[in-house]
Amino acid sequence: MLERVVALGRLAALAFIWVPVAGCRLTGMEGPASRSLVLSRQLSQQGMAALERGQGEQANELLSQAVRACPSNADAHRSYAEARWSLGFRDEALTEMETARRLAPDNAAILARVAEMRLALGQPEIASRFAQGAISLDPKLAAAWIARARVMRASGNTSQALADYHRALSLAPDDSTIPCEIAALYLELGQPQRALLAIQGLADRYSPGDEPQEVLYYQGLSYLAMQRFEDAVESLAAATVRDRPTAEILYRLAEAQRAAGRPGEALAAAEQALAIDPNHQPARQLVAESRIAQPANTLPLRR
């Protein structure tokens, strides 16, 4: 679930980079070189728009064309890297992002993204160097502090992770991914009251009924950890209808429903989770336990 929050925030914040390099530099609107860069930029914009709409294959094709149109356009390589990443080709995505970094060595945002990719690929020490490099290049870039916070969190340095998250939040107070990650970290630390405080501050920005799914999800997890089970059910149930639910959201709803004394509803939610992801082991275990605990005549009817 957290990966989804990060991905959405990253796509929303991705800025285009102009890199004046030999072969595709924009010296005017005439000449084959300038036309190549213009075409590459247009294809990059179209590709990123497709990626934001969830059209990964279309984005991949458009951004591949953007790279071929102007191989020295760092923005095209960066965008193509995101498309490859979204399709699961992570090594190829890192190669493209590294190419973008070499073409634009002073771009802190690219360095921060390289750090995140390295971290996701199980290379925390390398990721740490890139995150620190991004901060050194641009101490006011929230993405750089977020990248280092994630590295610190992965390495177990939670105090530094929290400090970096809060620094990022001070630089980008409207970034909704940061409070969600802060709440997730507080939940990992067994501090649900602080998690709820972090996520409630974000929830208060929205009118009732307009809260994003991720906000309701972390709100529900906080209530669940605080043993406020009915509140947890309310928040998690709302999360399931705010957007297409994940197996994890449905499983957490099932947990809350079972704790609130609603075994039939808990079983139904857990079965919905398994319908989405048959390999979700916690949901599978909850279903098995629920079936053992419930008499046969109280089980929900299958249709």
C-alpha positions as CSV (number, residue, x, y, z in Angstrom):
1,M,0.0,0.0,0.0
2,L,2.8,2.4,0.9
3,E,4.5,1.8,-2.5
4,R,1.3,2.9,-4.1
5,V,1.3,6.1,-2.2
6,V,4.9,6.7,-3.1
7,A,4.3,6.0,-6.8
8,L,1.3,8.3,-7.1
9,G,3.2,11.1,-5.4
10,R,6.2,10.6,-7.5
11,L,4.3,10.8,-10.8
12,A,2.4,13.9,-9.6
13,A,5.7,15.7,-8.7
14,L,7.8,14.6,-11.7
15,A,9.2,17.7,-13.4
16,F,10.6,17.8,-16.9
17,I,14.3,18.6,-17.2
18,W,15.9,20.5,-20.2
19,V,19.5,19.5,-20.7
20,P,21.3,21.5,-23.4
21,V,23.7,19.0,-24.9
22,A,25.4,18.6,-28.2
23,G,23.4,16.9,-30.9
24,C,19.9,17.9,-29.6
25,R,20.4,21.4,-28.2
26,L,17.6,23.9,-28.7
27,T,19.3,26.9,-30.4
28,G,16.2,27.9,-32.2
29,M,13.2,26.3,-33.9
30,E,15.1,25.5,-37.1
31,G,17.5,22.6,-38.0
32,P,17.3,18.8,-37.5
33,A,18.9,18.9,-34.1
34,S,16.3,21.3,-32.5
35,R,13.5,19.4,-34.2
36,S,14.7,16.2,-32.5
37,L,14.7,17.8,-29.1
38,V,11.2,19.3,-29.7
39,L,9.9,15.9,-30.8
40,S,11.5,14.1,-27.9
41,R,10.0,16.6,-25.4
42,Q,6.6,16.2,-26.9
43,L,6.8,12.4,-26.8
44,S,8.0,12.6,-23.2
45,Q,5.0,14.7,-22.2
46,Q,2.6,12.4,-23.9
47,G,4.3,9.4,-22.3
48,M,4.2,10.7,-18.8
49,A,0.5,11.7,-19.3
50,A,-0.2,8.1,-20.3
51,L,1.8,6.8,-17.3
52,E,-0.3,8.9,-14.9
53,R,-3.4,7.5,-16.4
54,G,-2.1,4.0,-15.7
55,Q,-1.5,3.1,-19.4
56,G,1.9,1.6,-18.8
57,E,2.4,-0.1,-22.2
58,Q,1.4,3.0,-24.1
59,A,3.7,5.2,-22.0
60,N,6.5,2.7,-22.5
61,E,6.2,3.0,-26.3
62,L,6.0,6.8,-26.4
63,L,8.9,7.2,-24.1
64,S,11.0,4.7,-26.0
65,Q,10.4,6.9,-29.0
66,A,11.3,10.0,-27.1
67,V,14.7,8.4,-26.2
68,R,15.4,7.4,-29.8
69,A,14.4,10.8,-31.0
70,C,17.0,12.5,-28.9
71,P,19.3,10.1,-27.0
72,S,21.0,13.1,-25.2
73,N,17.7,14.3,-23.6
74,A,18.0,13.5,-19.9
75,D,14.3,14.1,-19.4
76,A,13.4,11.4,-21.9
77,H,15.6,8.9,-20.2
78,R,14.2,9.8,-16.8
79,S,10.6,9.4,-18.0
80,Y,11.4,6.2,-19.8
81,A,12.9,4.9,-16.6
82,E,9.7,5.5,-14.8
83,A,7.7,3.6,-17.5
84,R,10.1,0.6,-17.3
85,W,9.9,0.7,-13.5
86,S,6.1,0.7,-13.6
87,L,6.1,-2.4,-15.8
88,G,8.5,-4.3,-13.5
89,F,11.7,-4.0,-15.5
90,R,13.6,-2.5,-12.6
91,D,17.2,-3.2,-13.8
92,E,16.4,-1.6,-17.1
93,A,14.7,1.3,-15.4
94,L,17.8,1.9,-13.2
95,T,20.0,1.9,-16.3
96,E,17.8,4.6,-17.9
97,M,17.8,6.7,-14.7
98,E,21.6,6.4,-14.5
99,T,21.9,7.6,-18.1
100,A,19.7,10.6,-17.1
101,R,22.0,11.2,-14.2
102,R,25.1,11.2,-16.4
103,L,23.5,13.6,-18.8
104,A,22.3,15.9,-16.0
105,P,24.8,15.4,-13.1
106,D,23.6,18.5,-11.3
107,N,20.0,17.5,-11.1
108,A,19.2,16.7,-7.5
109,A,15.8,15.2,-8.3
110,I,17.3,12.6,-10.6
111,L,19.9,11.8,-7.9
112,A,17.1,11.3,-5.3
113,R,15.2,9.0,-7.7
114,V,18.4,6.9,-8.3
115,A,18.7,6.6,-4.5
116,E,15.1,5.3,-4.2
117,M,15.7,2.8,-7.0
118,R,18.9,1.6,-5.5
119,L,17.1,1.1,-2.2
120,A,14.3,-0.8,-3.8
121,L,16.9,-3.1,-5.4
122,G,18.5,-3.9,-2.1
123,Q,21.5,-1.5,-2.3
124,P,21.0,0.7,0.8
125,E,24.6,1.8,1.1
126,I,24.7,3.1,-2.5
127,A,21.3,4.6,-2.1
128,S,22.5,6.5,1.0
129,R,25.3,8.1,-1.0
130,F,23.0,9.2,-3.8
131,A,20.4,10.6,-1.3
132,Q,23.2,12.5,0.5
133,G,24.4,13.8,-2.9
134,A,20.9,15.0,-3.7
135,I,20.7,16.9,-0.4
136,S,24.1,18.4,-1.0
137,L,23.1,19.6,-4.5
138,D,19.8,21.1,-3.3
139,P,19.1,21.2,0.4
140,K,15.6,22.7,-0.3
141,L,14.5,19.7,-2.4
142,A,11.9,17.8,-0.4
143,A,12.4,14.7,-2.6
144,A,16.0,14.5,-1.5
145,W,15.1,14.4,2.2
146,I,12.4,11.9,1.5
147,A,14.9,9.7,-0.3
148,R,17.3,9.8,2.7
149,A,14.4,9.3,5.1
150,R,13.5,6.0,3.3
151,V,17.1,4.9,3.4
152,M,17.4,5.7,7.1
153,R,14.1,3.9,7.8
154,A,15.2,0.8,5.9
155,S,18.5,0.7,7.8
156,G,16.7,1.0,11.2
157,N,17.7,4.6,12.0
158,T,14.2,5.6,12.8
159,S,15.1,8.8,14.6
160,Q,17.0,10.2,11.6
161,A,14.2,9.0,9.3
162,L,11.6,10.9,11.3
163,A,13.8,14.0,11.3
164,D,14.3,13.8,7.5
165,Y,10.6,13.2,7.0
166,H,9.7,16.3,9.0
167,R,12.3,18.3,7.2
168,A,10.7,17.2,3.9
169,L,7.3,18.2,5.2
170,S,8.5,21.6,6.1
171,L,9.7,22.1,2.5
172,A,6.6,20.5,0.9
173,P,3.7,20.9,3.3
174,D,1.2,20.0,0.6
175,D,2.8,16.6,-0.3
176,S,0.3,14.0,1.0
177,T,2.8,11.2,0.8
178,I,4.9,12.5,3.6
179,P,2.3,12.3,6.4
180,C,1.3,8.8,5.2
181,E,4.9,7.7,5.5
182,I,5.3,9.3,8.9
183,A,2.2,7.6,10.1
184,A,3.4,4.2,8.7
185,L,6.7,4.7,10.6
186,Y,5.1,5.6,13.9
187,L,2.9,2.4,13.5
188,E,6.1,0.4,13.0
189,L,7.4,1.9,16.2
190,G,4.3,1.0,18.1
191,Q,3.2,4.6,18.6
192,P,-0.3,4.7,17.1
193,Q,-1.3,7.9,18.8
194,R,1.4,9.7,17.0
195,A,0.5,8.0,13.8
196,L,-3.1,9.1,14.1
197,L,-1.9,12.7,14.9
198,A,0.2,12.7,11.7
199,I,-2.5,11.3,9.5
200,Q,-5.3,13.4,11.1
201,G,-3.5,16.6,10.2
202,L,-3.7,15.4,6.6
203,A,-7.3,14.2,6.8
204,D,-8.4,17.6,8.1
205,R,-7.4,19.2,4.8
206,Y,-10.3,17.4,3.1
207,S,-14.1,17.8,3.4
208,P,-15.8,14.8,5.1
209,G,-16.2,12.1,2.4
210,D,-13.4,13.5,0.2
211,E,-10.4,12.0,2.1
212,P,-8.1,9.9,-0.2
213,Q,-8.1,6.2,0.2
214,E,-4.5,6.2,1.7
215,V,-5.5,8.7,4.4
216,L,-8.5,6.5,5.5
217,Y,-6.3,3.4,5.4
218,Y,-3.6,4.8,7.8
219,Q,-6.3,6.4,9.9
220,G,-7.9,2.9,10.2
221,L,-4.6,1.2,11.0
222,S,-4.0,3.8,13.8
223,Y,-7.4,3.2,15.3
224,L,-6.9,-0.6,15.0
225,A,-3.6,-0.4,16.9
226,M,-5.2,1.8,19.5
227,Q,-8.0,-0.9,19.9
228,R,-10.6,1.6,18.8
229,F,-12.2,-1.1,16.7
230,E,-15.4,0.5,15.6
231,D,-13.5,3.6,14.5
232,A,-11.1,1.3,12.6
233,V,-14.0,-0.4,10.9
234,E,-15.5,2.9,9.8
235,S,-12.3,4.3,8.4
236,L,-11.2,1.0,6.6
237,A,-14.7,0.4,5.2
238,A,-14.7,3.9,3.8
239,A,-11.2,3.2,2.3
240,T,-12.6,0.2,0.4
241,V,-15.2,2.3,-1.5
242,R,-13.1,5.5,-2.0
243,D,-11.1,3.7,-4.7
244,R,-10.5,0.2,-5.9
245,P,-9.5,-1.7,-2.7
246,T,-6.3,-3.7,-2.4
247,A,-6.1,-7.1,-0.8
248,E,-4.3,-5.5,2.1
249,I,-7.0,-2.9,2.8
250,L,-9.7,-5.6,2.8
251,Y,-7.6,-7.8,5.1
252,R,-7.1,-5.0,7.5
253,L,-10.9,-4.3,7.4
254,A,-11.5,-8.0,8.2
255,E,-9.1,-7.7,11.1
256,A,-11.0,-4.7,12.5
257,Q,-14.4,-6.3,12.0
258,R,-13.3,-9.5,13.8
259,A,-11.9,-7.5,16.7
260,A,-15.2,-5.5,16.8
261,G,-17.2,-8.7,17.1
262,R,-18.4,-9.0,13.5
263,P,-17.1,-12.4,12.5
264,G,-19.4,-12.8,9.5
265,E,-18.4,-9.5,8.0
266,A,-14.8,-10.2,8.7
267,L,-15.0,-13.5,6.8
268,A,-16.6,-11.9,3.8
269,A,-13.9,-9.1,3.7
270,A,-11.1,-11.6,4.0
271,E,-12.6,-13.7,1.2
272,Q,-12.7,-10.6,-1.0
273,A,-9.1,-10.0,-0.2
274,L,-8.3,-13.5,-1.4
275,A,-10.3,-13.0,-4.6
276,I,-7.9,-10.1,-5.4
277,D,-4.8,-11.8,-4.2
278,P,-5.0,-15.6,-3.7
279,N,-1.5,-15.6,-2.2
280,H,-2.3,-13.1,0.6
281,Q,-1.4,-15.4,3.5
282,P,-2.7,-13.3,6.4
283,A,-6.1,-13.2,4.7
284,R,-6.0,-16.9,4.0
285,Q,-5.2,-17.5,7.7
286,L,-8.0,-15.3,8.8
287,V,-10.5,-17.2,6.6
288,A,-9.3,-20.5,7.9
289,E,-9.6,-19.3,11.5
290,S,-13.1,-17.8,10.9
291,R,-14.4,-21.0,9.3
292,I,-13.2,-23.0,12.3
293,A,-14.8,-20.6,14.8
294,Q,-18.1,-20.2,13.0
295,P,-20.8,-22.9,13.0
296,A,-21.7,-23.9,9.4
297,N,-25.2,-22.4,9.5
298,T,-23.8,-19.0,10.3
299,L,-21.5,-18.8,7.3
300,P,-22.4,-16.3,4.6
301,L,-24.2,-17.8,1.7
302,R,-22.1,-18.1,-1.5
303,R,-23.7,-16.9,-4.7
